Amino acid sequence: MSAYIARRLLQGLIILFMISAGMFWLTRAAIGDPMSQYATAQNISAADKARIRAKLGLDQPMPIQYLRWLGLALQGDLGISQFSRQPVSELMATRLPMTLWLMVTAEIVIISASLIIGTISAVRQYSLLDNLITSFSFIGFSMPIFFIALGLILIFAVQFKNWGLPYLPTGADIWDFNNPVEMAKHLILPVASLAIIQIAGYTRFLRSSMLEVLSQDFIRTARAKGLAERAVLMRHALQNAALPLVTIIGLDIPFLLGGAIVTEQVFAWPGMGRLFWEYTQRSDYPVVIAVLMLVSAAVVIFQIITDVAYTFVDPRIRLS
């Protein structure tokens, strides 16, 4: 096991190095010259601009700039934001907990709801309830996340308030640990926006997997032994049907973060997605590159964790 983990970590480091090089070049090519923000500044002379360019290392060839950035990043120095003049690591440290708070809550909701709904849909195949779940799954999966977010705001925040009903807040000022109920209320709409599409996809996947497992011989054997139907479903069918979800959950990290960029913007949620959006518009390449690298590192790390976790949940897999 330790040799396998060491090999996967080495592969991960090589992949991250390749991603960082490509991302650095693509980001700089997409954003353009970082000095363009000073192009119309009348109070900065050409000599000052040349001095700033040299200080930032922008007068060096691109490979040298990348190696300089990589060397500092490996020491924990992600640079200085060109807009706010704050260290990028400090900016990210203030936003990351908010995004983790949102994503972890959403993932818990996604997994719990998918397991329950997918199992019910498979057990009651072709029933009215199964058809309703299938219809709502297709609708949920086909809607863009910004449409879902705006629709939830319109119904549960605007219309509920107009109708005199208890309504949900849409802001993001939630750090009041003395009032957990209010914190939970602020989470409902952003989490629902992130979760609906994922639940729809997971439910369809789990339903198909569950139907396949329910037709296997070991399920018929379990029933023939006289086991209760609940025990057959929970101990035998669901455990085997849910195994592929482990891989899918590992692949969901970039999708969730991509959805978080939209969700955080719609709900004014002060997380990493909103940070990325705001600083991309300002062509602040140190922040943009740092956020993209964090996402890439998260994807690689979660893939390694997924591969290792799969060996524990599925005894048929042997690392040797």
PAVO-549095 format. One record per residue (C-alpha): residue in three letters; z, x negated, y negated. Coordinates in steps of 0.02 Angstrom, whole numbers, padded with zeros to 5 digits, always signed. Each point is the difference from the previous one (the first is absolute). Last residue first. Layout:
BEGIN
ALAZXY ...
***
This chain:
BEGIN
SER-00311+00030+00274 LEU+00041+00129-00131 ARG+00018+00137+00130 ILE-00042+00179-00043 ARG+00043+00131+00132 PRO+00179+00008-00069 ASP-00060+00100-00152 VAL+00135+00021-00133 PHE+00058-00182+00005 THR-00172-00079+00009 TYR-00060+00112-00141 ALA+00136-00066-00114 VAL-00075-00175+00007 ASP-00174+00059-00047 THR+00069+00116-00135 ILE+00109-00138-00076 ILE-00152-00114-00008 GLN-00103+00138-00080 PHE+00143+00037-00120 ILE+00001-00181-00057 VAL-00189-00004-00027 VAL-00003+00163-00098 ALA+00152-00048-00105 ALA-00077-00169-00041 SER-00160+00086-00058 VAL+00099+00123-00108 LEU+00101-00141-00078 MET-00161-00097-00031 LEU-00075+00149-00090 VAL+00155+00017-00110 ALA+00000-00186-00043 ILE-00187-00001-00038 VAL+00016+00148-00119 VAL+00153-00073-00088 PRO-00080-00171-00030 TYR-00167+00087-00047 ASP+00060+00102-00148 SER-00167+00083-00035 ARG+00094+00133-00102 GLN-00071+00142+00106 THR+00052-00097+00155 TYR+00175-00016-00076 GLU+00028+00187-00010 TRP-00073+00040+00172 PHE+00095-00138+00091 LEU+00165+00046-00084 ARG-00030+00183+00042 GLY-00024-00044+00183 MET+00149-00118-00001 GLY+00122+00133-00058 PRO+00051+00090-00159 TRP-00045+00177+00057 ALA-00091+00087-00142 PHE-00035+00144+00121 VAL-00190-00012-00007 GLN-00003-00191-00014 GLU+00126-00023+00139 THR-00100+00115+00113 VAL-00166-00086-00033 ILE+00065-00177+00031 ALA+00111+00068+00140 GLY-00153+00060+00094 GLY-00063-00178+00008 LEU+00174-00054+00053 LEU+00001+00129+00139 PHE-00174-00050+00058 PRO+00046-00185-00004 ILE+00156+00033+00107 ASP-00083+00120+00121 LEU-00064-00131+00121 GLY+00174-00030+00069 ILE+00025+00188+00019 ILE-00163+00011+00096 THR+00056-00132+00124 VAL+00165+00087+00035 LEU-00090+00167+00008 PRO-00086-00060+00159 LEU+00168+00020+00092 ALA+00029+00181-00053 ALA-00087+00078+00151 ASN+00104-00100+00123 GLN+00169+00044-00075 LEU-00057+00179-00035 ALA-00051+00038+00179 HIS+00141-00077+00102 ARG+00172+00017-00078 MET-00034+00131-00135 LEU-00129+00112+00084 VAL+00067-00008+00177 ALA+00179+00018-00063 ARG-00046+00155-00102 GLU-00091+00073+00151 ALA+00156-00016+00108 LEU-00020-00116+00146 GLY-00028+00086+00168 LYS-00071-00148+00094 ALA-00170+00086-00006 ARG+00006-00009-00190 ALA+00024-00188+00005 THR-00139-00016+00129 ARG-00119+00102-00109 ILE+00041-00116-00145 PHE-00026-00153+00110 ASP-00171+00067+00051 GLN-00071-00001-00178 SER-00060+00157-00089 LEU+00145+00001-00124 VAL-00045-00178-00050 GLU-00174+00049-00058 LEU+00065+00150-00095 MET+00132-00109-00085 SER-00128-00128-00057 SER-00110+00135-00075 ARG+00147+00083-00088 LEU+00067-00168-00058 PHE-00164-00046-00085 ARG-00019+00169-00085 THR+00180-00004-00060 TYR-00014-00180-00061 GLY-00150+00043-00110 ALA+00078+00156-00079 ILE+00168-00088-00021 GLN-00087-00144-00088 ILE-00090+00114-00122 ILE+00159+00097-00040 ALA+00116-00150-00013 LEU-00047-00086-00163 SER-00003+00158-00105 ALA+00155+00066+00089 VAL+00092-00161-00042 PRO-00048+00012-00184 LEU+00051+00186-00005 ILE+00167-00014+00090 LEU+00067-00162-00073 HIS+00063+00067-00166 LYS+00097+00136+00092 ALA+00082-00131+00112 MET+00064-00095-00153 GLU+00069+00162-00073 VAL+00093+00035+00162 PRO+00064-00179+00006 ASN+00090+00017-00168 ASN+00122-00143-00018 PHE-00137-00116+00061 ASP-00099+00035-00157 TRP-00156-00104+00010 ILE-00123+00144-00006 ASP-00095-00011-00165 ALA-00169+00030+00082 GLY-00067+00156-00081 THR-00075+00150+00091 PRO+00153+00110+00017 LEU+00001+00144+00126 TYR+00018+00182-00044 PRO+00131+00132+00036 LEU-00088+00166-00036 GLY-00024+00082-00170 TRP-00185+00036+00033 ASN-00054-00121-00136 LYS+00110-00137+00075 PHE-00071+00032+00174 GLN-00174-00007-00077 VAL+00022-00169-00083 ALA+00105-00104+00121 PHE-00031+00065+00176 ILE-00176+00069-00020 LEU-00085-00107-00132 ILE+00093-00158+00051 LEU-00047+00027+00183 GLY-00182+00027-00047 LEU-00002-00158-00107 ALA+00067-00104+00144 ILE-00116+00078+00129 PHE-00152-00027-00113 PHE+00052-00180-00032 ILE+00015-00028+00188 PRO-00176+00055+00041 MET-00012+00153+00115 SER-00087-00012+00169 PHE+00153-00045+00103 GLY+00102+00145-00066 ILE-00138+00127+00032 PHE-00034-00067+00175 SER+00185+00002+00041 PHE+00021+00174-00074 SER-00135+00066+00117 THR+00070-00090+00153 ILE+00176+00062-00036 LEU-00065+00179-00019 ASN-00101-00014+00161 ASP+00151-00068+00094 LEU+00109+00142-00067 LEU-00128+00130+00054 SER-00004-00077+00174 TYR-00139-00119+00054 GLN+00127-00128+00066 ARG+00182+00051-00016 VAL+00070-00161+00074 ALA-00124-00105-00099 SER+00035+00082-00169 ILE+00188-00004+00028 THR-00008-00186+00041 GLY-00108-00041-00152 ILE+00114+00100-00116 ILE+00161-00084+00057 LEU-00066-00177+00016 SER-00099+00014-00162 ALA+00148+00067-00100 SER+00116-00141+00052 ILE-00129-00138-00022 ILE-00061+00057-00170 VAL+00173+00040-00070 ILE+00066-00172+00049 GLU-00157-00081-00071 ALA+00019+00092-00166 THR+00181-00054-00019 VAL-00049-00180+00037 MET-00145+00008-00123 LEU+00095+00073-00148 TRP+00153-00112+00010 LEU-00112-00148+00036 THR-00101+00040-00157 MET+00157+00013-00106 PRO+00075-00159+00074 LEU-00162-00096-00042 ARG-00005+00040-00186 THR+00143-00106-00073 ALA-00032-00146+00117 MET-00186+00007-00040 LEU+00028-00027-00185 GLU+00124-00140+00035 SER-00123-00087+00116 VAL-00136+00016-00132 PRO+00104-00097-00126 GLN-00003+00097-00163 ARG-00126-00030-00141 SER-00032+00189-00004 PHE-00190-00010-00008 GLN-00047-00170+00070 SER+00128+00018+00139 ILE+00071-00169+00045 GLY-00031-00088+00165 LEU+00040+00040+00181 ASP+00130-00139+00015 GLY+00084+00018+00169 GLN-00032-00180+00055 LEU-00145+00056+00110 ALA-00068+00091-00153 LEU+00000-00162-00101 GLY-00105-00091+00129 LEU-00115+00150+00023 TRP-00032+00015-00189 ARG-00041-00185-00016 LEU-00110+00007+00155 TYR-00091+00151-00072 GLN-00026-00080-00171 ILE-00066-00157+00083 PRO-00123+00103+00103 MET-00054+00094-00159 PRO-00042-00155-00101 GLN+00127-00044-00137 ASP-00003+00062-00180 LEU+00100+00153+00052 GLY+00153-00106+00039 LEU+00113+00119-00095 LYS+00051-00138-00120 ALA-00182-00054-00019 ARG-00056+00176-00046 ILE+00147+00019-00120 ARG-00047-00165-00085 ALA-00183+00051-00012 LYS+00051+00167-00076 ASP+00112-00089-00126 ALA-00144-00116-00047 ALA-00117+00149-00023 SER+00126+00076-00120 ILE+00111+00147+00038 ASN+00037+00118-00146 GLN-00166+00093+00011 ALA+00024+00062+00178 THR-00166+00077+00057 ALA-00029-00115+00151 TYR+00186-00021+00039 GLN-00002+00128+00142 SER-00157-00088+00066 MET+00109-00150+00046 PRO+00025+00069+00176 ASP-00188-00022+00028 GLY-00062+00133+00119 ILE+00102+00131+00091 ALA-00121+00019+00146 ALA-00043-00184+00021 ARG+00182-00053-00020 THR+00052+00129+00127 LEU-00138-00048+00121 TRP+00042-00186-00008 PHE+00187+00023+00021 MET-00027+00130+00136 GLY-00113-00113+00102 ALA+00121-00146-00009 SER+00152+00112+00032 ILE-00085+00085+00148 MET-00043-00166+00082 PHE+00178-00065-00023 LEU+00071+00165+00062 ILE-00107-00008+00157 ILE+00056-00178+00036 LEU+00183+00049-00026 GLY-00020+00152+00113 GLN-00079-00103+00138 LEU+00148-00118-00009 LEU+00120+00148+00006 ARG-00095+00071+00150 ARG+00015-00167+00093 ALA+00185-00015-00040 ILE+00029+00180+00059 TYR-00092-00035+00163 ALA+00095-00162+00029 SER+00166+00091-00033 MET-00047+00137+00124 
***
